[in-house]
Amino acid sequence: RWPTREAEVIFYIVLILIIHKKIKSGRTNGGIYPYYMISYGIFRFVMEWLRFHSGTSMIHPAHIWSLISLCLGFSIDAEMQNKRKGGDNNG
């Protein structure tokens, strides 16, 4: 079996280091949460492919949740970039 817990700990350590670097430099602009959702969605999707599954389906329900996280992260990031550029012309 693939060591998913250990891989997740390494993922979080690397992510904390990257986020800490962004916070220290002042380049967050409120974008930490979408970056987390995007990176975690990618990470979880890959980890689910590496795990052993009993069954014949190649898609696990966790893949769907990973894709939802990925899409939400991209959606939130796009909305935040749109607001930063002043593209919100709703009135």
CYANA upper distance limits for C-alpha pairs under 8 A (distance plus 0.5 A):
  1 ARG  CA     51 ARG  CA      6.98
  1 ARG  CA     52 PHE  CA      6.82
  2 TRP  CA     50 LEU  CA      6.87
  2 TRP  CA     51 ARG  CA      6.16
  2 TRP  CA     52 PHE  CA      8.09
  3 PRO  CA      7 ALA  CA      6.80
  4 THR  CA      8 GLU  CA      6.50
  4 THR  CA     47 MET  CA      7.31
  4 THR  CA     51 ARG  CA      8.17
  5 ARG  CA      9 VAL  CA      6.76
  6 GLU  CA     10 ILE  CA      6.82
  7 ALA  CA     11 PHE  CA      6.58
  8 GLU  CA     12 TYR  CA      6.67
  9 VAL  CA     13 ILE  CA      6.73
 10 ILE  CA     14 VAL  CA      6.69
 11 PHE  CA     15 LEU  CA      6.55
 11 PHE  CA     43 PHE  CA      8.40
 12 TYR  CA     16 ILE  CA      6.47
 13 ILE  CA     17 LEU  CA      6.79
 14 VAL  CA     18 ILE  CA      6.79
 15 LEU  CA     19 ILE  CA      6.52
 15 LEU  CA     36 TYR  CA      8.40
 16 ILE  CA     20 HIS  CA      6.32
 17 LEU  CA     21 LYS  CA      6.68
 18 ILE  CA     22 LYS  CA      6.88
 19 ILE  CA     23 ILE  CA      6.62
 19 ILE  CA     32 ILE  CA      7.57
 20 HIS  CA     24 LYS  CA      6.58
 21 LYS  CA     25 SER  CA      6.78
 22 LYS  CA     26 GLY  CA      6.66
 22 LYS  CA     27 ARG  CA      5.88
 22 LYS  CA     28 THR  CA      6.34
 23 ILE  CA     27 ARG  CA      6.80
 23 ILE  CA     28 THR  CA      6.35
 28 THR  CA     32 ILE  CA      6.76
 31 GLY  CA     35 TYR  CA      6.82
 31 GLY  CA     77 ASP  CA      7.27
 31 GLY  CA     80 MET  CA      8.16
 32 ILE  CA     36 TYR  CA      6.66
 33 TYR  CA     37 MET  CA      6.75
 33 TYR  CA     73 GLY  CA      8.12
 34 PRO  CA     38 ILE  CA      6.60
 34 PRO  CA     72 LEU  CA      8.16
 34 PRO  CA     73 GLY  CA      4.82
 34 PRO  CA     74 PHE  CA      7.21
 34 PRO  CA     76 ILE  CA      6.51
 34 PRO  CA     77 ASP  CA      6.06
 35 TYR  CA     39 SER  CA      6.52
 35 TYR  CA     73 GLY  CA      7.12
 35 TYR  CA     77 ASP  CA      8.18
 36 TYR  CA     40 TYR  CA      6.32
 36 TYR  CA     73 GLY  CA      8.11
 37 MET  CA     41 GLY  CA      6.41
 37 MET  CA     69 SER  CA      6.05
 37 MET  CA     70 LEU  CA      6.53
 37 MET  CA     72 LEU  CA      7.81
 37 MET  CA     73 GLY  CA      5.41
 38 ILE  CA     42 ILE  CA      6.81
 38 ILE  CA     69 SER  CA      7.05
 38 ILE  CA     70 LEU  CA      5.08
 38 ILE  CA     71 CYS  CA      8.05
 38 ILE  CA     72 LEU  CA      8.36
 38 ILE  CA     73 GLY  CA      5.48
 38 ILE  CA     74 PHE  CA      7.09
 39 SER  CA     43 PHE  CA      6.54
 39 SER  CA     70 LEU  CA      8.06
 40 TYR  CA     44 ARG  CA      6.37
 40 TYR  CA     66 SER  CA      8.08
 40 TYR  CA     69 SER  CA      8.04
 40 TYR  CA     70 LEU  CA      8.13
 41 GLY  CA     45 PHE  CA      6.54
 41 GLY  CA     65 TRP  CA      8.32
 41 GLY  CA     66 SER  CA      4.85
 41 GLY  CA     67 LEU  CA      6.66
 41 GLY  CA     68 ILE  CA      8.16
 41 GLY  CA     69 SER  CA      5.71
 41 GLY  CA     70 LEU  CA      5.28
 42 ILE  CA     46 VAL  CA      6.80
 42 ILE  CA     66 SER  CA      7.37
 42 ILE  CA     67 LEU  CA      8.38
 42 ILE  CA     70 LEU  CA      7.29
 43 PHE  CA     47 MET  CA      6.62
 44 ARG  CA     48 GLU  CA      6.56
 44 ARG  CA     62 ALA  CA      8.21
 44 ARG  CA     63 HIS  CA      7.99
 44 ARG  CA     66 SER  CA      6.44
 45 PHE  CA     49 TRP  CA      7.12
 45 PHE  CA     62 ALA  CA      7.88
 45 PHE  CA     63 HIS  CA      5.86
 45 PHE  CA     66 SER  CA      6.00
 45 PHE  CA     67 LEU  CA      7.90
 46 VAL  CA     50 LEU  CA      7.08
 47 MET  CA     51 ARG  CA      6.79
 48 GLU  CA     60 HIS  CA      7.93
 48 GLU  CA     62 ALA  CA      7.45
 48 GLU  CA     63 HIS  CA      7.25
 59 ILE  CA     63 HIS  CA      6.76
 59 ILE  CA     64 ILE  CA      8.36
 60 HIS  CA     64 ILE  CA      7.66
 61 PRO  CA     65 TRP  CA      7.12
 62 ALA  CA     66 SER  CA      6.57
 63 HIS  CA     67 LEU  CA      6.71
 64 ILE  CA     68 ILE  CA      6.71
 65 TRP  CA     69 SER  CA      6.68
 66 SER  CA     70 LEU  CA      6.64
 67 LEU  CA     71 CYS  CA      6.55
 68 ILE  CA     72 LEU  CA      6.55
 69 SER  CA     73 GLY  CA      6.53
 70 LEU  CA     74 PHE  CA      6.79
 71 CYS  CA     75 SER  CA      6.51
 72 LEU  CA     76 ILE  CA      6.54
 73 GLY  CA     77 ASP  CA      6.56
 74 PHE  CA     78 ALA  CA      6.50
 75 SER  CA     79 GLU  CA      6.70
 76 ILE  CA     80 MET  CA      6.64
 77 ASP  CA     81 GLN  CA      6.66
 78 ALA  CA     82 ASN  CA      6.60
 79 GLU  CA     83 LYS  CA      6.78
 80 MET  CA     84 ARG  CA      6.66
 81 GLN  CA     85 LYS  CA      6.72
 82 ASN  CA     86 GLY  CA      6.87
 82 ASN  CA     87 GLY  CA      5.70
 82 ASN  CA     88 ASP  CA      7.17
 83 LYS  CA     87 GLY  CA      6.24
 83 LYS  CA     88 ASP  CA      6.25
